[in-house]
Amino acid sequence: MLALGLGARPVQAALRLAPNAYEVIAAVNALRASYGLDAYAVDGRLMISAQAQADYLAGMYPDIVDGHTGPGGTDADARALAVGFPYVEGLDINENWASLPADATVETLIYKVWGDEVHMHTMLHPQGQLVGAGVSFNDGQFFYILDVAAYWGDAGLTPQPTTLAFGEQAATQQYVSQYIAPVTQAKPAADGSIVHTVQSGQSLWMLATHYGVEIDTLRKLNGLGANDTIYIGQKIIIRGPTEATPSAAASPPAGSPSAPFTLQPTAFTPAAAAQTTDQNGSFLNFDTGLWFLIFFGLFALGLILIVIGTSGE
């Protein structure tokens, strides 16, 4: 078994200003619930492994090169195995880490620092099963570790290895219980605006994540300060009205007919081909016109012959 934390400098006791490990897990499970995903189950051995890595990073600060690398160059999987987490084919430990000042909130950690696609994948892993977290403090900085055991390959067919040594704390479950309603995105109104009605457990950070907008944009649109909270039933503007776009059928210019003439498709028939139309819409029979042209041509030819004959006399 590896001796975790060897060579690290002494670590200060974590101040209570920042969220503890269980509050971090509760916030992650709240995020999962907002997407309709099951909560991660707390595993005692992952809690030990994550806390040891958080302590190690705090002891190494400010000389941290890679927050995922632990004592002896270990990764999250090796550290979990070192504290007794069983090896299971197709089970991998996904890890997030962060270093934040003491005044940073859990929302900042979850939705901003870990708000990119890679870190969100750890928190929203569809095959995620077990979780452990650790929080440590040193020299004004808090160090956070989140370890998630998630299946791959056999897609969860392997039996779940869990001890739940720490159990799911009643306080943690009470915190999570208010986050049971997934976030259903509101549809745009006719003018393009989007307004969301706040439901139980939803936060401004959560809405920003779901709608893909900046938290500061939501605060500005809704006149909210950095420390303001939102409440159930509150209408939150996600997007204001958009500029009207020209319709395909534009209004006719002034002086033009209100209902412009449009050509209508008609079926082709031989009878229609034998007819033409004048500007008034009356029809002339094509055969009658042809005979008239022939008669006129013969008459003109006769006149020419008479003129020629008369001039030859």
Buried (B, 14 or more C-beta within 10 A) or exposed (E): EBEBBEEBEEBEEBEEEBBBBBBBBBBBBBBBBBBEBEBBBBBBBBBBBBBBBBBBBBBBBEEBEEBBBBBEEBBBBBBBBBBEBEEBEBBBBBBBBBBBEEEBBBBBBBBBBBBEEEBBBBBBBEBBBBBBBBBBBBEEBBBBBBBBBBBEEEEBEBEEBBBEEBEBEEEBBEBBEBBBEBBEEBEBEEEEBBBBEBBEBBBBBBBBBBBEBEBEBBBEBBEBEEEEEBEEEBEBBBBEEEEEEEEEEEEEEEEEEEEEEEEEEEEEEEEEEEEEEEEEEEEEEEEEEEEEEEEEEEEEEEEEEEEEEEEEE
